[in-house]
Amino acid sequence: MGYKVGPKGQIVIDKKIRDKLGIQPGWQAVQLLVDDHVEITFLPPEHDRSLAGSLAPFIERSLPSSKALREAREAAWSEQSKRKVEPG
């Protein structure tokens, strides 16, 4: 379908095209003259939402068992007790 160029040089991007490309209000339209036609690339605006927690699904959160903690503590105490203490 063809559209007329408006008095300010504006044109309408067909809704089917906007939907297929996901173009939303506020996006930047970058225009490039190539030979005898115009190529338009659409860029979404920078987001302003927080990215906090966006990696949470990719982080494995497993806490050591109380038995593992107890064994680690005992091993550390055992190792420390083997060290010779020099008088100050």
MOPAC internal coordinates of N, CA, C and O (Angstrom, degrees):
PM7 1SCF
backbone

  N    0.0000 0     0.00 0     0.00 0    0    0    0
  C    1.4413 1     0.00 0     0.00 0    1    0    0
  C    1.5226 1   108.26 1     0.00 0    2    1    0
  O    1.2310 1   120.29 1   -42.67 1    3    2    1
  N    1.3041 1   117.05 1   137.33 1    3    2    1
  C    1.4559 1   122.22 1   179.14 1    5    3    2
  C    1.5177 1   111.33 1   -94.22 1    6    5    3
  O    1.2310 1   120.82 1   -30.23 1    7    6    5
  N    1.3234 1   116.03 1   149.77 1    7    6    5
  C    1.4595 1   122.01 1   177.48 1    9    7    6
  C    1.5155 1   108.30 1  -126.00 1   10    9    7
  O    1.2310 1   120.72 1   -30.70 1   11   10    9
  N    1.3001 1   116.23 1   149.30 1   11   10    9
  C    1.4597 1   121.10 1   177.32 1   13   11   10
  C    1.5218 1   109.54 1   -84.77 1   14   13   11
  O    1.2310 1   121.43 1   -32.75 1   15   14   13
  N    1.3052 1   114.87 1   147.25 1   15   14   13
  C    1.4523 1   120.50 1   174.27 1   17   15   14
  C    1.5193 1   107.06 1   -78.11 1   18   17   15
  O    1.2310 1   120.34 1   -50.24 1   19   18   17
  N    1.3381 1   116.96 1   129.76 1   19   18   17
  C    1.4549 1   122.32 1  -178.48 1   21   19   18
  C    1.5185 1   111.59 1   -74.29 1   22   21   19
  O    1.2310 1   120.69 1    -7.59 1   23   22   21
  N    1.3482 1   116.29 1   172.41 1   23   22   21
  C    1.4640 1   121.24 1  -177.51 1   25   23   22
  C    1.5293 1   113.54 1   -61.34 1   26   25   23
  O    1.2310 1   119.99 1   156.73 1   27   26   25
  N    1.3200 1   117.62 1   -23.27 1   27   26   25
  C    1.4681 1   121.43 1   178.60 1   29   27   26
  C    1.5289 1   111.86 1   -98.19 1   30   29   27
  O    1.2310 1   120.24 1  -170.07 1   31   30   29
  N    1.3454 1   117.14 1     9.93 1   31   30   29
  C    1.4570 1   120.80 1   180.00 1   33   31   30
  C    1.5177 1   113.51 1    83.40 1   34   33   31
  O    1.2310 1   120.56 1  -168.80 1   35   34   33
  N    1.3263 1   116.54 1    11.20 1   35   34   33
  C    1.4597 1   120.64 1  -178.50 1   37   35   34
  C    1.5248 1   110.57 1   -84.55 1   38   37   35
  O    1.2310 1   121.46 1   -31.07 1   39   38   37
  N    1.3306 1   114.81 1   148.93 1   39   38   37
  C    1.4626 1   120.69 1   173.92 1   41   39   38
  C    1.5220 1   108.35 1  -129.56 1   42   41   39
  O    1.2310 1   120.67 1   -15.89 1   43   42   41
  N    1.3107 1   116.32 1   164.11 1   43   42   41
  C    1.4625 1   122.25 1   178.83 1   45   43   42
  C    1.5257 1   108.14 1  -103.75 1   46   45   43
  O    1.2310 1   120.53 1   -48.56 1   47   46   45
  N    1.3367 1   116.59 1   131.44 1   47   46   45
  C    1.4601 1   121.11 1   172.67 1   49   47   46
  C    1.5280 1   105.88 1   -87.56 1   50   49   47
  O    1.2310 1   120.21 1   -55.38 1   51   50   49
  N    1.3007 1   117.20 1   124.62 1   51   50   49
  C    1.4603 1   122.31 1  -177.70 1   53   51   50
  C    1.5313 1   110.72 1   -52.18 1   54   53   51
  O    1.2310 1   120.31 1   -40.50 1   55   54   53
  N    1.3294 1   117.01 1   139.50 1   55   54   53
  C    1.4705 1   121.98 1  -177.84 1   57   55   54
  C    1.5167 1   111.95 1   -57.70 1   58   57   55
  O    1.2310 1   119.79 1   140.48 1   59   58   57
  N    1.3377 1   118.00 1   -39.52 1   59   58   57
  C    1.4701 1   120.41 1   179.93 1   61   59   58
  C    1.5279 1   110.57 1   -60.78 1   62   61   59
  O    1.2310 1   120.75 1   140.23 1   63   62   61
  N    1.3148 1   116.17 1   -39.77 1   63   62   61
  C    1.4677 1   120.43 1   178.53 1   65   63   62
  C    1.5200 1   110.34 1   -68.08 1   66   65   63
  O    1.2310 1   120.20 1   134.19 1   67   66   65
  N    1.3436 1   117.22 1   -45.81 1   67   66   65
  C    1.4722 1   120.65 1   178.56 1   69   67   66
  C    1.5161 1   110.95 1   -58.51 1   70   69   67
  O    1.2310 1   120.82 1   135.77 1   71   70   69
  N    1.3375 1   116.04 1   -44.23 1   71   70   69
  C    1.4674 1   119.97 1  -179.97 1   73   71   70
  C    1.5206 1   111.39 1   -64.12 1   74   73   71
  O    1.2310 1   120.23 1   136.04 1   75   74   73
  N    1.3269 1   117.16 1   -43.96 1   75   74   73
  C    1.4657 1   120.71 1  -178.18 1   77   75   74
  C    1.5283 1   111.27 1   -63.86 1   78   77   75
  O    1.2310 1   120.51 1   141.88 1   79   78   77
  N    1.3406 1   116.63 1   -38.12 1   79   78   77
  C    1.4652 1   120.91 1   179.96 1   81   79   78
  C    1.5241 1   113.12 1   -86.88 1   82   81   79
  O    1.2310 1   120.13 1   169.29 1   83   82   81
  N    1.3243 1   117.36 1   -10.71 1   83   82   81
  C    1.4642 1   121.14 1  -179.78 1   85   83   82
  C    1.5209 1   113.50 1    75.32 1   86   85   83
  O    1.2310 1   120.47 1  -157.37 1   87   86   85
  N    1.3135 1   116.71 1    22.63 1   87   86   85
  C    1.4620 1   121.37 1  -177.23 1   89   87   86
  C    1.5272 1   109.50 1   -70.76 1   90   89   87
  O    1.2310 1   121.27 1   -49.04 1   91   90   89
  N    1.3288 1   115.18 1   130.96 1   91   90   89
  C    1.4652 1   121.75 1  -178.93 1   93   91   90
  C    1.5250 1   109.81 1  -121.10 1   94   93   91
  O    1.2310 1   119.95 1   -20.38 1   95   94   93
  N    1.3417 1   117.71 1   159.62 1   95   94   93
  C    1.4687 1   119.82 1   174.23 1   97   95   94
  C    1.5259 1   110.00 1   -57.44 1   98   97   95
  O    1.2310 1   120.90 1   -39.60 1   99   98   97
  N    1.3245 1   115.88 1   140.40 1   99   98   97
  C    1.4614 1   120.84 1   179.19 1  101   99   98
  C    1.5175 1   113.20 1    98.19 1  102  101   99
  O    1.2310 1   119.64 1   169.73 1  103  102  101
  N    1.3267 1   118.30 1   -10.27 1  103  102  101
  C    1.4576 1   120.83 1   178.37 1  105  103  102
  C    1.5248 1   109.69 1   -72.24 1  106  105  103
  O    1.2310 1   120.77 1   -27.99 1  107  106  105
  N    1.3217 1   116.13 1   152.01 1  107  106  105
  C    1.4596 1   121.90 1   176.09 1  109  107  106
  C    1.5242 1   109.26 1   -86.33 1  110  109  107
  O    1.2310 1   120.46 1   -42.17 1  111  110  109
  N    1.3258 1   116.73 1   137.83 1  111  110  109
  C    1.4608 1   122.35 1   175.13 1  113  111  110
  C    1.5279 1   107.44 1  -108.38 1  114  113  111
  O    1.2310 1   120.64 1   -69.60 1  115  114  113
  N    1.3395 1   116.38 1   110.40 1  115  114  113
  C    1.4594 1   121.13 1   179.78 1  117  115  114
  C    1.5231 1   107.26 1   -95.17 1  118  117  115
  O    1.2310 1   120.77 1   -58.07 1  119  118  117
  N    1.3387 1   116.14 1   121.93 1  119  118  117
  C    1.4600 1   121.25 1  -175.83 1  121  119  118
  C    1.5270 1   109.93 1  -105.55 1  122  121  119
  O    1.2310 1   121.14 1   -40.43 1  123  122  121
  N    1.3354 1   115.43 1   139.57 1  123  122  121
  C    1.4554 1   121.23 1   179.19 1  125  123  122
  C    1.5236 1   108.46 1  -136.21 1  126  125  123
  O    1.2310 1   120.42 1   -54.66 1  127  126  125
  N    1.3365 1   116.80 1   125.34 1  127  126  125
  C    1.4545 1   121.46 1   177.66 1  129  127  126
  C    1.5262 1   108.06 1   -82.59 1  130  129  127
  O    1.2310 1   120.67 1   -61.78 1  131  130  129
  N    1.3345 1   116.32 1   118.22 1  131  130  129
  C    1.4603 1   122.94 1   179.64 1  133  131  130
  C    1.5166 1   107.82 1  -121.81 1  134  133  131
  O    1.2310 1   121.14 1   -69.66 1  135  134  133
  N    1.3384 1   115.43 1   110.34 1  135  134  133
  C    1.4645 1   121.69 1  -177.23 1  137  135  134
  C    1.5312 1   109.86 1    52.97 1  138  137  135
  O    1.2310 1   120.30 1    70.36 1  139  138  137
  N    1.3263 1   117.03 1  -109.64 1  139  138  137
  C    1.4603 1   120.12 1  -175.65 1  141  139  138
  C    1.5307 1   112.79 1  -111.75 1  142  141  139
  O    1.2310 1   120.35 1  -159.49 1  143  142  141
  N    1.3421 1   116.94 1    20.51 1  143  142  141
  C    1.4675 1   118.56 1   177.91 1  145  143  142
  C    1.5313 1   109.65 1  -142.98 1  146  145  143
  O    1.2310 1   121.11 1   -10.39 1  147  146  145
  N    1.3266 1   115.49 1   169.61 1  147  146  145
  C    1.4625 1   122.41 1  -179.38 1  149  147  146
  C    1.5297 1   108.68 1  -109.81 1  150  149  147
  O    1.2310 1   120.98 1   -47.96 1  151  150  149
  N    1.3253 1   115.72 1   132.04 1  151  150  149
  C    1.4666 1   120.73 1   172.49 1  153  151  150
  C    1.5197 1   107.26 1  -106.39 1  154  153  151
  O    1.2310 1   120.96 1   -47.07 1  155  154  153
  N    1.3209 1   115.77 1   132.93 1  155  154  153
  C    1.4665 1   121.32 1  -178.72 1  157  155  154
  C    1.5161 1   108.53 1  -118.79 1  158  157  155
  O    1.2310 1   121.28 1   -50.81 1  159  158  157
  N    1.3196 1   115.15 1   129.19 1  159  158  157
  C    1.4700 1   121.86 1   175.27 1  161  159  158
  C    1.5170 1   107.30 1  -115.18 1  162  161  159
  O    1.2310 1   120.39 1   -44.34 1  163  162  161
  N    1.3199 1   116.87 1   135.66 1  163  162  161
  C    1.4606 1   121.25 1  -178.09 1  165  163  162
  C    1.5184 1   109.73 1  -105.91 1  166  165  163
  O    1.2310 1   121.33 1   -47.55 1  167  166  165
  N    1.3339 1   115.06 1   132.45 1  167  166  165
  C    1.4614 1   121.71 1  -179.81 1  169  167  166
  C    1.5231 1   109.62 1  -120.30 1  170  169  167
  O    1.2310 1   120.07 1   -51.87 1  171  170  169
  N    1.3349 1   117.47 1   128.13 1  171  170  169
  C    1.4679 1   119.35 1   179.00 1  173  171  170
  C    1.5250 1   110.20 1   -70.30 1  174  173  171
  O    1.2310 1   120.26 1   -25.43 1  175  174  173
  N    1.3274 1   117.10 1   154.57 1  175  174  173
  C    1.4707 1   119.31 1   177.14 1  177  175  174
  C    1.5227 1   110.08 1   -69.91 1  178  177  175
  O    1.2310 1   121.21 1   -21.55 1  179  178  177
  N    1.3352 1   115.30 1   158.45 1  179  178  177
  C    1.4624 1   119.09 1   175.20 1  181  179  178
  C    1.5235 1   108.43 1   -63.40 1  182  181  179
  O    1.2310 1   121.19 1   -39.08 1  183  182  181
  N    1.3172 1   115.33 1   140.92 1  183  182  181
  C    1.4671 1   118.31 1  -179.10 1  185  183  182
  C    1.5257 1   109.62 1   -78.87 1  186  185  183
  O    1.2310 1   121.01 1   -22.74 1  187  186  185
  N    1.3097 1   115.67 1   157.26 1  187  186  185
  C    1.4585 1   120.91 1   178.43 1  189  187  186
  C    1.5245 1   110.91 1  -122.49 1  190  189  187
  O    1.2310 1   121.11 1  -160.72 1  191  190  189
  N    1.3133 1   115.49 1    19.28 1  191  190  189
  C    1.4620 1   118.39 1   179.38 1  193  191  190
  C    1.5260 1   109.56 1   -96.53 1  194  193  191
  O    1.2310 1   120.95 1   -23.96 1  195  194  193
  N    1.2783 1   115.79 1   156.04 1  195  194  193
  C    1.4547 1   121.96 1  -178.45 1  197  195  194
  C    1.5231 1   110.55 1   -71.69 1  198  197  195
  O    1.2310 1   120.95 1   -36.55 1  199  198  197
  N    1.3133 1   115.79 1   143.45 1  199  198  197
  C    1.4623 1   121.14 1   175.60 1  201  199  198
  C    1.5304 1   111.42 1   -97.67 1  202  201  199
  O    1.2310 1   120.75 1  -175.55 1  203  202  201
  N    1.3353 1   116.18 1     4.45 1  203  202  201
  C    1.4568 1   119.99 1   179.69 1  205  203  202
  C    1.5227 1   110.29 1   -57.97 1  206  205  203
  O    1.2310 1   120.97 1   -52.50 1  207  206  205
  N    1.2850 1   115.75 1   127.50 1  207  206  205
  C    1.4567 1   121.62 1   178.24 1  209  207  206
  C    1.5141 1   114.71 1    84.05 1  210  209  207
  O    1.2310 1   119.86 1  -178.05 1  211  210  209
  N    1.3233 1   117.87 1     1.95 1  211  210  209
  C    1.4638 1   119.67 1  -176.72 1  213  211  210
  C    1.5323 1   112.56 1   -68.74 1  214  213  211
  O    1.2310 1   120.04 1   158.83 1  215  214  213
  N    1.3323 1   117.53 1   -21.17 1  215  214  213
  C    1.4664 1   120.33 1   178.89 1  217  215  214
  C    1.5301 1   112.41 1   -97.30 1  218  217  215
  O    1.2310 1   120.49 1   178.72 1  219  218  217
  N    1.3297 1   116.67 1    -1.28 1  219  218  217
  C    1.4637 1   120.59 1  -176.89 1  221  219  218
  C    1.5301 1   113.71 1   -52.45 1  222  221  219
  O    1.2310 1   118.61 1   140.32 1  223  222  221
  N    1.3317 1   120.25 1   -39.68 1  223  222  221
  C    1.4604 1   118.64 1  -179.28 1  225  223  222
  C    1.5326 1   113.47 1   -65.54 1  226  225  223
  O    1.2310 1   120.39 1   164.00 1  227  226  225
  N    1.3272 1   116.86 1   -16.00 1  227  226  225
  C    1.4552 1   120.31 1  -176.59 1  229  227  226
  C    1.5245 1   112.96 1  -101.55 1  230  229  227
  O    1.2310 1   120.29 1  -179.53 1  231  230  229
  N    1.3282 1   117.05 1     0.47 1  231  230  229
  C    1.4619 1   121.76 1  -178.48 1  233  231  230
  C    1.5193 1   108.96 1  -101.64 1  234  233  231
  O    1.2310 1   121.25 1   -53.52 1  235  234  233
  N    1.3179 1   115.21 1   126.48 1  235  234  233
  C    1.4651 1   119.56 1   177.34 1  237  235  234
  C    1.5158 1   108.05 1   -88.71 1  238  237  235
  O    1.2310 1   121.17 1   -61.76 1  239  238  237
  N    1.2862 1   115.37 1   118.24 1  239  238  237
  C    1.4611 1   119.82 1  -178.85 1  241  239  238
  C    1.5217 1   109.32 1  -109.24 1  242  241  239
  O    1.2310 1   121.34 1   -81.42 1  243  242  241
  N    1.3033 1   115.03 1    98.58 1  243  242  241
  C    1.4535 1   118.48 1   176.24 1  245  243  242
  C    1.5199 1   107.90 1  -129.13 1  246  245  243
  O    1.2310 1   121.02 1   -60.73 1  247  246  245
  N    1.3059 1   115.66 1   119.27 1  247  246  245
  C    1.4505 1   120.89 1   178.65 1  249  247  246
  C    1.5226 1   109.51 1   -85.68 1  250  249  247
  O    1.2310 1   120.64 1   -36.91 1  251  250  249
  N    1.3300 1   116.38 1   143.09 1  251  250  249
  C    1.4596 1   117.81 1   177.71 1  253  251  250
  C    1.5314 1   110.39 1   -64.65 1  254  253  251
  O    1.2310 1   121.25 1   -29.06 1  255  254  253
  N    1.2923 1   115.21 1   150.94 1  255  254  253
  C    1.4685 1   119.38 1   179.86 1  257  255  254
  C    1.5232 1   109.28 1   -69.62 1  258  257  255
  O    1.2310 1   120.61 1   -18.47 1  259  258  257
  N    1.3311 1   116.43 1   161.53 1  259  258  257
  C    1.4630 1   120.17 1   179.13 1  261  259  258
  C    1.5270 1   109.89 1   -63.35 1  262  261  259
  O    1.2310 1   120.16 1   148.78 1  263  262  261
  N    1.3189 1   117.30 1   -31.22 1  263  262  261
  C    1.4689 1   120.70 1   177.54 1  265  263  262
  C    1.5314 1   109.53 1   -65.57 1  266  265  263
  O    1.2310 1   120.01 1   135.77 1  267  266  265
  N    1.3254 1   117.59 1   -44.23 1  267  266  265
  C    1.4613 1   121.11 1   179.95 1  269  267  266
  C    1.5264 1   110.35 1   -64.46 1  270  269  267
  O    1.2310 1   120.32 1   140.41 1  271  270  269
  N    1.3396 1   116.99 1   -39.59 1  271  270  269
  C    1.4638 1   119.98 1   177.49 1  273  271  270
  C    1.5245 1   111.03 1   -64.48 1  274  273  271
  O    1.2310 1   120.46 1   136.67 1  275  274  273
  N    1.3075 1   116.73 1   -43.33 1  275  274  273
  C    1.4671 1   121.22 1   179.51 1  277  275  274
  C    1.5302 1   110.33 1   -61.49 1  278  277  275
  O    1.2310 1   120.55 1   135.54 1  279  278  277
  N    1.3488 1   116.55 1   -44.46 1  279  278  277
  C    1.4597 1   120.40 1   179.71 1  281  279  278
  C    1.5241 1   111.34 1   -64.67 1  282  281  279
  O    1.2310 1   119.78 1   140.43 1  283  282  281
  N    1.3150 1   118.03 1   -39.57 1  283  282  281
  C    1.4585 1   121.66 1   178.62 1  285  283  282
  C    1.5242 1   110.68 1   -65.74 1  286  285  283
  O    1.2310 1   120.51 1   138.49 1  287  286  285
  N    1.3318 1   116.63 1   -41.51 1  287  286  285
  C    1.4608 1   120.98 1   178.36 1  289  287  286
  C    1.5267 1   110.57 1   -62.93 1  290  289  287
  O    1.2310 1   120.63 1   134.80 1  291  290  289
  N    1.3268 1   116.40 1   -45.20 1  291  290  289
  C    1.4708 1   120.60 1  -179.72 1  293  291  290
  C    1.5242 1   110.78 1   -63.89 1  294  293  291
  O    1.2310 1   120.16 1   140.09 1  295  294  293
  N    1.3359 1   117.29 1   -39.91 1  295  294  293
  C    1.4640 1   120.58 1   179.13 1  297  295  294
  C    1.5260 1   110.02 1   -64.71 1  298  297  295
  O    1.2310 1   120.15 1   139.92 1  299  298  297
  N    1.3231 1   117.31 1   -40.08 1  299  298  297
  C    1.4686 1   120.49 1   179.21 1  301  299  298
  C    1.5222 1   110.84 1   -65.46 1  302  301  299
  O    1.2310 1   120.19 1   137.01 1  303  302  301
  N    1.3559 1   117.24 1   -42.99 1  303  302  301
  C    1.4610 1   120.57 1   178.45 1  305  303  302
  C    1.5248 1   110.03 1   -64.96 1  306  305  303
  O    1.2310 1   120.23 1   139.17 1  307  306  305
  N    1.2963 1   117.16 1   -40.83 1  307  306  305
  C    1.4656 1   121.06 1   179.66 1  309  307  306
  C    1.5254 1   110.44 1   -62.61 1  310  309  307
  O    1.2310 1   120.19 1   134.90 1  311  310  309
  N    1.3063 1   117.24 1   -45.10 1  311  310  309
  C    1.4690 1   121.80 1   179.26 1  313  311  310
  C    1.5152 1   110.62 1   -63.74 1  314  313  311
  O    1.2310 1   120.46 1   137.89 1  315  314  313
  N    1.3229 1   116.73 1   -42.11 1  315  314  313
  C    1.4625 1   120.48 1  -179.46 1  317  315  314
  C    1.5173 1   111.18 1   -65.86 1  318  317  315
  O    1.2310 1   120.47 1   143.64 1  319  318  317
  N    1.3266 1   116.70 1   -36.36 1  319  318  317
  C    1.4684 1   119.63 1  -177.89 1  321  319  318
  C    1.5248 1   111.87 1   -71.21 1  322  321  319
  O    1.2310 1   119.41 1   160.13 1  323  322  321
  N    1.3070 1   118.73 1   -19.87 1  323  322  321
  C    1.4680 1   122.68 1   178.71 1  325  323  322
  C    1.5240 1   112.01 1   -78.81 1  326  325  323
  O    1.2310 1   120.30 1   161.35 1  327  326  325
  N    1.3075 1   117.04 1   -18.65 1  327  326  325
  C    1.4615 1   119.96 1  -179.28 1  329  327  326
  C    1.5016 1   110.89 1   -75.66 1  330  329  327
  O    1.2310 1   121.82 1   -41.13 1  331  330  329
  N    1.3270 1   114.11 1   138.87 1  331  330  329
  C    1.4682 1   120.17 1  -179.26 1  333  331  330
  C    1.5252 1   108.39 1   -80.34 1  334  333  331
  O    1.2310 1   121.06 1   -49.29 1  335  334  333
  N    1.3136 1   115.58 1   130.71 1  335  334  333
  C    1.4662 1   120.78 1   179.42 1  337  335  334
  C    1.5041 1   107.78 1   -94.48 1  338  337  335
  O    1.2310 1   120.86 1   -57.54 1  339  338  337
  N    1.3249 1   115.96 1   122.46 1  339  338  337
  C    1.4644 1   121.74 1   178.55 1  341  339  338
  C    1.5248 1   108.73 1   -86.40 1  342  341  339
  O    1.2310 1   120.30 1   -46.57 1  343  342  341
  N    1.3338 1   117.03 1   133.43 1  343  342  341
  C    1.4635 1   118.85 1   176.58 1  345  343  342
  C    1.5257 1   110.38 1   -64.89 1  346  345  343
  O    1.2310 1   120.92 1   -37.15 1  347  346  345
  N    1.3305 1   115.84 1   142.85 1  347  346  345
  C    1.4431 1   123.49 1  -173.83 1  349  347  346
  C    1.4422 1   114.14 1   -74.81 1  350  349  347
  O    1.2310 1   120.10 1   180.00 1  351  350  349

